[in-house]
Amino acid sequence: MLDEPRNPTPRAPLSPAERATPASIDLIALCRSLPADGHLSPQDLEVLKDWTTRYRDIPLPAQEYISGVVDKALTKQVVTADDRQSVYTALEPALPLQLRKETQEQRLLAELAAAEKDGGPYATISVDFLVAGVHVEGRWRTIQSRVHVGDAVRLIYNPGQLSDGTAMFVVLADGTCIGLVPEEEARTIIQELERGGRVEAVVKKILEDGQFPVPVIGSRVHCIASDDVELKSSVAMPREHRAQRRVSKRALTLAVGLAGLVLVVWALFAR
């Protein structure tokens, strides 16, 4: 029997429409906790069964599709990569605004524009994410008893493990693990760390209305700016913006080259 997390104080019950958000968060958090092959462990299956019982009558976006994915997962004990991505896309409208891709994309573009305008050697981008794997090893109990909004956390890189979803852990100051950085966000952060960047992270929110308390981590990735490498994030930059950034860099290179040529010609004719 799944051990039920308890809130420290009684809370007013949510309406069915309001419960669509924790239902979506719980399913997305579970999907993003799975290894690359999508295999469901016995504990994952127990959590998914509890999810179906808890949210049986809750209206969700793409209800029929989501129900089909869950039923298939319970039968085959696996959630394919395509299904995991589709679940996120279908349920995204029910997520808190700060976790939606469009919101993160807009913030990323604003941060990149500010960094280019500043022209310094560093840029800072924001990567917010739901902590994955909170249901494993009783991590939710630690979150419930010890984690608070505003707490600093560390993101610990585990080299060579990106393919199985355990490349980056979220740990408290004393080293206690409370979960994982989802693979997509982990890729973004790790590529900048490997280029010499650094990351700072804090607990921005704790979502407590679902099966387990799920922290939302706000990370600030301090990147080494480079003309040769495009800054990336957990959201895909639109093609037209990528093109604009490439064009602006080429324009800058061309302008510098032309200025150099003018100086050379001026020096030759000034003799």
C-alpha positions as a Markdown table, in Angstrom:
| # | Residue | x | y | z |
|---|---|---|---|---|
| 1 | Met | 0.0 | 0.0 | 0.0 |
| 2 | Leu | 1.4 | 3.4 | -1.0 |
| 3 | Asp | 2.4 | 5.4 | 2.1 |
| 4 | Glu | 0.2 | 8.5 | 2.0 |
| 5 | Pro | 2.0 | 11.8 | 2.5 |
| 6 | Arg | 0.3 | 14.1 | 5.0 |
| 7 | Asn | 0.1 | 17.9 | 5.1 |
| 8 | Pro | 1.1 | 19.3 | 8.5 |
| 9 | Thr | -2.2 | 21.3 | 8.7 |
| 10 | Pro | -5.6 | 20.7 | 7.3 |
| 11 | Arg | -6.4 | 22.3 | 4.0 |
| 12 | Ala | -9.6 | 23.2 | 2.2 |
| 13 | Pro | -10.5 | 20.6 | -0.4 |
| 14 | Leu | -9.9 | 21.6 | -4.0 |
| 15 | Ser | -12.6 | 21.7 | -6.6 |
| 16 | Pro | -12.3 | 19.1 | -9.5 |
| 17 | Ala | -11.1 | 21.9 | -11.8 |
| 18 | Glu | -8.4 | 22.9 | -9.3 |
| 19 | Arg | -7.3 | 19.3 | -8.9 |
| 20 | Ala | -6.4 | 19.1 | -12.6 |
| 21 | Thr | -3.2 | 21.0 | -11.7 |
| 22 | Pro | -1.8 | 18.5 | -9.0 |
| 23 | Ala | -3.1 | 15.6 | -11.2 |
| 24 | Ser | -1.1 | 16.9 | -14.1 |
| 25 | Ile | 2.0 | 17.7 | -12.0 |
| 26 | Asp | 1.9 | 14.2 | -10.4 |
| 27 | Leu | 1.8 | 12.4 | -13.7 |
| 28 | Ile | 4.4 | 14.6 | -15.3 |
| 29 | Ala | 6.7 | 14.2 | -12.3 |
| 30 | Leu | 6.4 | 10.4 | -12.5 |
| 31 | Cys | 7.1 | 10.3 | -16.2 |
| 32 | Arg | 10.1 | 12.5 | -15.8 |
| 33 | Ser | 11.5 | 10.3 | -13.1 |
| 34 | Leu | 11.6 | 7.2 | -15.4 |
| 35 | Pro | 14.8 | 5.9 | -17.0 |
| 36 | Ala | 15.4 | 6.3 | -20.7 |
| 37 | Asp | 13.6 | 3.0 | -21.6 |
| 38 | Gly | 10.5 | 4.1 | -19.7 |
| 39 | His | 10.4 | 1.0 | -17.6 |
| 40 | Leu | 8.2 | 1.2 | -14.5 |
| 41 | Ser | 9.6 | -0.2 | -11.3 |
| 42 | Pro | 7.2 | -1.9 | -8.8 |
| 43 | Gln | 7.2 | 1.4 | -6.8 |
| 44 | Asp | 6.4 | 3.4 | -10.0 |
| 45 | Leu | 3.5 | 1.1 | -10.7 |
| 46 | Glu | 2.2 | 1.5 | -7.2 |
| 47 | Val | 2.4 | 5.3 | -7.6 |
| 48 | Leu | 0.6 | 5.1 | -11.0 |
| 49 | Lys | -2.1 | 2.9 | -9.6 |
| 50 | Asp | -2.7 | 5.4 | -6.8 |
| 51 | Trp | -2.8 | 8.2 | -9.4 |
| 52 | Thr | -5.6 | 6.5 | -11.2 |
| 53 | Thr | -7.6 | 6.0 | -8.0 |
| 54 | Arg | -7.0 | 9.5 | -6.7 |
| 55 | Tyr | -7.8 | 11.3 | -10.0 |
| 56 | Arg | -10.3 | 9.0 | -11.6 |
| 57 | Asp | -13.0 | 11.7 | -11.8 |
| 58 | Ile | -10.8 | 14.7 | -12.4 |
| 59 | Pro | -11.2 | 16.4 | -15.8 |
| 60 | Leu | -7.8 | 16.8 | -17.5 |
| 61 | Pro | -6.7 | 18.2 | -20.8 |
| 62 | Ala | -6.8 | 15.5 | -23.5 |
| 63 | Gln | -8.5 | 13.2 | -21.0 |
| 64 | Glu | -9.1 | 10.3 | -23.4 |
| 65 | Tyr | -5.5 | 10.3 | -24.6 |
| 66 | Ile | -4.1 | 10.5 | -21.1 |
| 67 | Ser | -6.3 | 7.7 | -19.9 |
| 68 | Gly | -5.1 | 5.5 | -22.7 |
| 69 | Val | -1.4 | 6.2 | -21.9 |
| 70 | Val | -2.0 | 5.4 | -18.3 |
| 71 | Asp | -3.9 | 2.2 | -19.0 |
| 72 | Lys | -1.3 | 1.0 | -21.5 |
| 73 | Ala | 1.5 | 1.8 | -18.9 |
| 74 | Leu | -0.2 | -0.2 | -16.2 |
| 75 | Thr | -0.6 | -3.2 | -18.6 |
| 76 | Lys | 2.9 | -3.1 | -20.3 |
| 77 | Gln | 4.8 | -1.6 | -17.3 |
| 78 | Val | 6.5 | 0.9 | -19.6 |
| 79 | Val | 5.9 | 4.5 | -20.8 |
| 80 | Thr | 7.6 | 5.1 | -24.1 |
| 81 | Ala | 9.6 | 8.2 | -24.8 |
| 82 | Asp | 7.0 | 9.4 | -27.3 |
| 83 | Asp | 4.2 | 8.9 | -24.8 |
| 84 | Arg | 6.2 | 10.8 | -22.1 |
| 85 | Gln | 6.7 | 13.8 | -24.3 |
| 86 | Ser | 3.1 | 13.7 | -25.4 |
| 87 | Val | 1.9 | 13.6 | -21.8 |
| 88 | Tyr | 3.9 | 16.7 | -21.1 |
| 89 | Thr | 2.5 | 18.5 | -24.1 |
| 90 | Ala | -1.1 | 17.5 | -23.4 |
| 91 | Leu | -1.0 | 18.4 | -19.7 |
| 92 | Glu | 1.1 | 21.6 | -20.0 |
| 93 | Pro | -1.9 | 23.9 | -20.0 |
| 94 | Ala | -2.7 | 22.7 | -16.4 |
| 95 | Leu | 0.8 | 23.5 | -15.1 |
| 96 | Pro | 1.7 | 26.6 | -13.1 |
| 97 | Leu | 2.4 | 29.5 | -15.5 |
| 98 | Gln | 6.2 | 29.6 | -14.6 |
| 99 | Leu | 6.7 | 26.0 | -15.7 |
| 100 | Arg | 5.0 | 26.3 | -19.1 |
| 101 | Lys | 7.4 | 26.3 | -22.1 |
| 102 | Glu | 6.1 | 29.5 | -23.6 |
| 103 | Thr | 6.8 | 31.4 | -20.3 |
| 104 | Gln | 10.3 | 29.9 | -20.0 |
| 105 | Glu | 11.0 | 30.6 | -23.7 |
| 106 | Gln | 10.0 | 34.3 | -23.4 |
| 107 | Arg | 12.2 | 34.7 | -20.3 |
| 108 | Leu | 15.1 | 33.0 | -22.0 |
| 109 | Leu | 14.9 | 35.3 | -25.0 |
| 110 | Ala | 14.8 | 38.4 | -22.8 |
| 111 | Glu | 17.8 | 37.1 | -20.8 |
| 112 | Leu | 19.8 | 36.4 | -24.0 |
| 113 | Ala | 18.9 | 39.8 | -25.4 |
| 114 | Ala | 20.0 | 41.5 | -22.2 |
| 115 | Ala | 23.3 | 39.5 | -22.3 |
| 116 | Glu | 24.0 | 40.5 | -25.9 |
| 117 | Lys | 23.2 | 44.1 | -25.2 |
| 118 | Asp | 25.6 | 44.0 | -22.2 |
| 119 | Gly | 28.3 | 42.5 | -24.4 |
| 120 | Gly | 30.2 | 41.0 | -21.4 |
| 121 | Pro | 31.9 | 37.6 | -21.3 |
| 122 | Tyr | 29.1 | 36.0 | -19.2 |
| 123 | Ala | 25.4 | 35.5 | -19.6 |
| 124 | Thr | 22.9 | 34.2 | -17.0 |
| 125 | Ile | 19.9 | 32.1 | -18.0 |
| 126 | Ser | 17.1 | 30.8 | -15.8 |
| 127 | Val | 16.0 | 27.1 | -15.7 |
| 128 | Asp | 13.1 | 26.2 | -13.6 |
| 129 | Phe | 11.9 | 22.7 | -13.1 |
| 130 | Leu | 9.9 | 20.2 | -11.1 |
| 131 | Val | 12.1 | 17.9 | -9.0 |
| 132 | Ala | 11.8 | 14.4 | -10.4 |
| 133 | Gly | 11.8 | 11.2 | -8.3 |
| 134 | Val | 10.4 | 12.6 | -5.1 |
| 135 | His | 8.5 | 9.3 | -4.5 |
| 136 | Val | 11.6 | 7.2 | -4.5 |
| 137 | Glu | 13.3 | 6.1 | -1.3 |
| 138 | Gly | 11.0 | 8.2 | 0.8 |
| 139 | Arg | 12.4 | 11.5 | -0.4 |
| 140 | Trp | 9.0 | 13.2 | 0.0 |
| 141 | Arg | 9.3 | 12.8 | 3.7 |
| 142 | Thr | 12.5 | 14.8 | 3.8 |
| 143 | Ile | 10.9 | 17.4 | 1.6 |
| 144 | Gln | 7.9 | 17.6 | 3.8 |
| 145 | Ser | 9.8 | 17.9 | 7.0 |
| 146 | Arg | 13.0 | 19.8 | 6.1 |
| 147 | Val | 12.6 | 21.8 | 2.8 |
| 148 | His | 11.2 | 25.3 | 2.7 |
| 149 | Val | 10.7 | 28.0 | 0.0 |
| 150 | Gly | 13.9 | 30.0 | -0.3 |
| 151 | Asp | 16.2 | 27.2 | 0.7 |
| 152 | Ala | 19.4 | 26.9 | -1.3 |
| 153 | Val | 20.0 | 23.5 | -2.9 |
| 154 | Arg | 22.9 | 22.1 | -4.9 |
| 155 | Leu | 22.7 | 20.4 | -8.3 |
| 156 | Ile | 25.3 | 17.6 | -8.3 |
| 157 | Tyr | 26.5 | 16.3 | -11.6 |
| 158 | Asn | 26.8 | 12.5 | -12.0 |
| 159 | Pro | 29.0 | 12.1 | -15.1 |
| 160 | Gly | 28.1 | 9.4 | -17.5 |
| 161 | Gln | 24.5 | 8.9 | -16.3 |
| 162 | Leu | 22.5 | 11.3 | -18.5 |
| 163 | Ser | 21.0 | 8.4 | -20.6 |
| 164 | Asp | 19.3 | 6.8 | -17.5 |
| 165 | Gly | 17.9 | 10.1 | -16.1 |
| 166 | Thr | 20.2 | 10.2 | -13.1 |
| 167 | Ala | 22.8 | 12.6 | -14.4 |
| 168 | Met | 22.1 | 15.4 | -11.8 |
| 169 | Phe | 20.8 | 15.2 | -8.3 |
| 170 | Val | 19.1 | 17.9 | -6.2 |
| 171 | Val | 20.6 | 17.8 | -2.7 |
| 172 | Leu | 20.3 | 19.8 | 0.5 |
| 173 | Ala | 23.2 | 21.6 | 2.1 |
| 174 | Asp | 24.1 | 18.5 | 4.2 |
| 175 | Gly | 24.1 | 16.3 | 1.0 |
| 176 | Thr | 20.7 | 14.7 | 1.5 |
| 177 | Cys | 19.2 | 13.9 | -1.9 |
| 178 | Ile | 15.6 | 15.1 | -2.5 |
| 179 | Gly | 15.3 | 14.1 | -6.1 |
| 180 | Leu | 16.6 | 14.5 | -9.6 |
| 181 | Val | 16.9 | 17.2 | -12.2 |
| 182 | Pro | 14.8 | 16.0 | -15.2 |
| 183 | Glu | 16.9 | 14.9 | -18.2 |
| 184 | Glu | 16.0 | 17.9 | -20.5 |
| 185 | Glu | 16.9 | 20.5 | -17.9 |
| 186 | Ala | 19.9 | 18.5 | -16.8 |
| 187 | Arg | 21.3 | 18.6 | -20.4 |
| 188 | Thr | 21.1 | 22.3 | -20.5 |
| 189 | Ile | 22.8 | 22.8 | -17.1 |
| 190 | Ile | 25.5 | 20.2 | -17.7 |
| 191 | Gln | 26.6 | 21.6 | -21.1 |
| 192 | Glu | 27.2 | 25.0 | -19.5 |
| 193 | Leu | 29.0 | 23.5 | -16.5 |
| 194 | Glu | 31.3 | 21.6 | -18.9 |
| 195 | Arg | 32.1 | 24.9 | -20.7 |
| 196 | Gly | 33.2 | 26.4 | -17.4 |
| 197 | Gly | 29.9 | 27.9 | -16.2 |
| 198 | Arg | 28.3 | 27.5 | -12.7 |
| 199 | Val | 24.8 | 27.1 | -11.4 |
| 200 | Glu | 23.0 | 28.4 | -8.3 |
| 201 | Ala | 19.6 | 27.0 | -7.3 |
| 202 | Val | 16.9 | 27.7 | -4.7 |
| 203 | Val | 13.5 | 26.2 | -3.8 |
| 204 | Lys | 11.0 | 28.6 | -5.4 |
| 205 | Lys | 7.8 | 26.8 | -4.5 |
| 206 | Ile | 6.6 | 23.5 | -3.0 |
| 207 | Leu | 3.5 | 22.0 | -4.7 |
| 208 | Glu | 1.7 | 20.2 | -2.0 |
| 209 | Asp | -1.8 | 19.3 | -3.3 |
| 210 | Gly | -0.9 | 16.1 | -5.0 |
| 211 | Gln | 0.3 | 12.6 | -4.1 |
| 212 | Phe | 3.6 | 14.0 | -2.9 |
| 213 | Pro | 5.1 | 17.4 | -2.2 |
| 214 | Val | 7.0 | 18.4 | -5.3 |
| 215 | Pro | 9.5 | 21.3 | -5.1 |
| 216 | Val | 9.9 | 23.7 | -8.0 |
| 217 | Ile | 13.6 | 24.6 | -8.3 |
| 218 | Gly | 14.7 | 27.9 | -9.7 |
| 219 | Ser | 18.2 | 27.7 | -11.1 |
| 220 | Arg | 20.4 | 30.5 | -12.4 |
| 221 | Val | 23.0 | 29.2 | -14.9 |
| 222 | His | 26.0 | 31.5 | -15.3 |
| 223 | Cys | 27.3 | 30.7 | -18.7 |
| 224 | Ile | 30.6 | 31.6 | -20.4 |
| 225 | Ala | 29.5 | 33.6 | -23.5 |
| 226 | Ser | 31.0 | 32.6 | -26.8 |
| 227 | Asp | 30.5 | 33.6 | -30.5 |
| 228 | Asp | 31.0 | 29.9 | -31.4 |
| 229 | Val | 28.4 | 28.3 | -29.1 |
| 230 | Glu | 24.7 | 29.1 | -28.9 |
| 231 | Leu | 23.3 | 29.4 | -25.4 |
| 232 | Lys | 20.6 | 26.7 | -25.0 |
| 233 | Ser | 17.9 | 26.1 | -22.4 |
| 234 | Ser | 15.3 | 23.6 | -21.4 |
| 235 | Val | 13.0 | 25.2 | -23.9 |
| 236 | Ala | 13.7 | 25.2 | -27.7 |
| 237 | Met | 14.4 | 28.7 | -29.0 |
| 238 | Pro | 12.2 | 29.4 | -32.1 |
| 239 | Arg | 14.0 | 29.0 | -35.4 |
| 240 | Glu | 13.6 | 32.7 | -36.3 |
| 241 | His | 15.3 | 33.8 | -33.1 |
| 242 | Arg | 18.1 | 31.4 | -33.6 |
| 243 | Ala | 18.6 | 32.8 | -37.1 |
| 244 | Gln | 18.5 | 36.3 | -35.8 |
| 245 | Arg | 21.2 | 35.5 | -33.3 |
| 246 | Arg | 23.4 | 33.9 | -36.0 |
| 247 | Val | 22.8 | 36.9 | -38.3 |
| 248 | Ser | 23.7 | 39.4 | -35.6 |
| 249 | Lys | 26.9 | 37.6 | -34.8 |
| 250 | Arg | 27.8 | 37.4 | -38.5 |
| 251 | Ala | 27.0 | 41.1 | -38.9 |
| 252 | Leu | 29.3 | 41.9 | -36.0 |
| 253 | Thr | 32.1 | 39.9 | -37.5 |
| 254 | Leu | 31.6 | 41.5 | -40.9 |
| 255 | Ala | 31.6 | 45.0 | -39.3 |
| 256 | Val | 34.8 | 44.3 | -37.4 |
| 257 | Gly | 36.4 | 43.0 | -40.6 |
| 258 | Leu | 35.3 | 46.0 | -42.7 |
| 259 | Ala | 36.6 | 48.4 | -40.0 |
| 260 | Gly | 40.0 | 46.6 | -40.1 |
| 261 | Leu | 40.1 | 46.9 | -43.9 |
| 262 | Val | 39.3 | 50.6 | -43.8 |
| 263 | Leu | 42.2 | 51.2 | -41.3 |
| 264 | Val | 44.6 | 49.2 | -43.5 |
| 265 | Val | 43.6 | 51.2 | -46.7 |
| 266 | Trp | 43.8 | 54.5 | -44.8 |
| 267 | Ala | 47.3 | 53.6 | -43.5 |
| 268 | Leu | 48.5 | 52.7 | -47.0 |
| 269 | Phe | 47.3 | 56.0 | -48.6 |
| 270 | Ala | 48.5 | 58.1 | -45.7 |
| 271 | Arg | 52.1 | 57.3 | -46.4 |
